[in-house]
């Protein structure tokens, strides 16, 4: 019996090790220690999504990106571009001229990521009437609840 239990334990240990190795290789977004969370944060942030979609299939200079993505500060654009570049999504080419000329484009990996986030961005745009209606309904419900609490 003991041999059978230790054999089962060894099999479980092998499965756990294989499972851990697979989770480590692939990433485990639910773990607070998972490095893929930073990547998720970079590509799904407001500016990350907009940069990826803006650069899809084209090369743009910093100023062109800033004009295209209205509302982004220079600081946030620079920080987000740096994060996306460090993750391998954005290619940055700097030319040794005055004034400085820097082009940004997507790597093959960046094009894949852009395709994914463009899908959710398009879905949001398509669903905005429903989203707006839901927001209004929730706001009205909260106002009614607040009014009821104030009466009591």
Buried (B, 14 or more C-beta within 10 A) or exposed (E): EEEEEEEEEEEEEEEEEEEEEEEEEEBBEEEEEBEEBEBBEBBBBEBBBBBBBBBBEEEBEBEBBBEBBEEBEEEBBEBBBEBBBEBEBBBEEEEEEEEEEEBBBBBEEBBEBBEBBBEEBEEEEEEEEEEEEEEEEEEEEEEEEEEEEEEE
